[in-house]
Amino acid sequence: MIELHVNGKTYTTGAPSERPLLGVLRDELGLTGTKYGCGEGVCGACTVLVDGRAVRSCVTPLRAVVGRAITTIEGLAPKDRLHPVQEAFLEAGAMQCGYCTPGMILSAVALLSRHPDPGIAEIVRFMDGNICRCGVYSRIIAAIRSAAAKMRRTV
């Protein structure tokens, strides 16, 4: 049995240790905000936070996350309020179909936790592994810059 710490709760799974985290999150825990995209860790749709770092859950085996804090889009914010990055994505219209949005948001949170005032080039570099098929990259960048400003004001 493998014990996982997801969104502040502890879960136990009998899945093999080499099974990708994505499958357990979606199929066993019902956390379907984490999306399956390419299955190769390239598109970023499956991004979750592991100890605050952006990780591609489709290529991350369970054994790599034992004893670590996993955050999915469902656990990002308290129930009564959105995270500042979620708010900024809504305000900027930084989504169309929304499929990539959870991974984009979690990657942005990881970026802003390490670099509270990133420039455009730094945002582009960091977010390069997250693909938006709708092509709203300029709005995504604007949302991240807006969230960064909001988060700096509240500190």
N, C-alpha and C positions, 0 to 999 in steps of 0.2 A: 504494500500500500504506500502511496505517495501522498504526502501532505502538502497542500498548496495554500498560500496566503494571498487571497484575491479580494481587492476592494475592502480590506479591513476585516475580512472573515476568513475562517479556516475551513478548507474542504479536504476531503480524502478521496483519492481515486485509485482504482485498481488497474489503471492503464499502464502499459509498459513504459519504462523510463525513457525510451527513445521516441515515443509518440510526440508529435509536435504539439506544443502548447495550444495552438489555435483550435485544434479539434476538441480538446478537453473543454476549453472555454465555451465554445459554441454548442457542442453536442451533449456534454455532461452537465455543464453549469448553466446553460441557457443564456449565456452572455453573447447575444448575436450582434451587438454593436461592433464587435471586432469582425472585420470582413475578410473573406477569402478572395484574393485577387489572382496573383500569378502563381502562388505556391512555391516560389523560388527566392523569396526575400528581396525582390527587386522593386515592386510597385508601391509598397508601404501601406496598403489597405489594411493589413493585419497588425499594424503597429500597436503595441501596448507599452506601458512603462514597467520596467523591472528595476526596483530600487531607484526610481526616478530617471532612468535612462531609457531612451527609445529603443525598442527591440522588435524585430520582425518575428511574430509568434508562429508563423507558418514554417519557419526553419529552426525554431528554438525547441530542443527536446526538453521534456519535463525535467530530466535530471539536472538541467542547467538552472532551473528556477526554484529548486527545493530550498526552503528556508528564506526565500527572498520575497519582498513585497511587490506584488503584481497589481497594477492599476489598469483597468479598462475604461472605456468611455463612460460606462455606466457608473463607475465609482469615482469619477473625477471631481464631482462637485457635490456639496450637500444637497439634500432633497429639495430644499426651499429656494435654492439660488444656483444659477449657472456659474461656472468658472469664468473669469474674465476673458479667457481665450474663446470660450464658447460664445459669450456675449458679443465679442468683437467679430467673430465669424458671421453671426446673425446680422449685426449692424452693417457690415461691409458687403453683405450678399455674397460671401465667399464660398458659395456652394450652388450647384445646380441640381444634379441628380442626387448628390449627397453620399454616394457610395464611398468615396475616398475621405470624406470629412472626418470620421472618427480618428483615422490614422493621421491625418493632417493635424488635427487639434492636439493629439497626444505628442506628436513630434514637436509641434510649436511649444507646448508646455515644457518639454525636455530642454529645448533650446533656451527658453526664457529663464528657466531655473538656473542655468549656468551663465547666461549672457543677458542680463536684464535690459540692455540697451543696444541690441544688434543693429548694424547698418543693413541696407538692402543687400549688399553683396554677401554678407554673412548669413542672412536669412536664406537667400537663394542657394548658397553652398550647403547649408545644413538641411534644407528641405528638398534637395536635389533627388533624394531617393524616394520621394512621395510623388506619385503620378496622379494628375487630375485629367481624366479623359475629356472633361468638358472644357478644360483650358482656362479656368478662372484664376490663373496664377497671379495676375496683378491685384486682384481682390484679396487673395490669400496673403500676399505680402502686406497689403494695407491693413488687413485684420491683425496680423502679427505685430506690426508696428503700433497699431492702436492699443492692442492688449498690453504690449510692453509699457506704453505710456501710462495706462490705467494702473497696472501693477506697481509701477514705480511710485505713483501718487499715493497708493494705499499702504506703502511700507513705512 
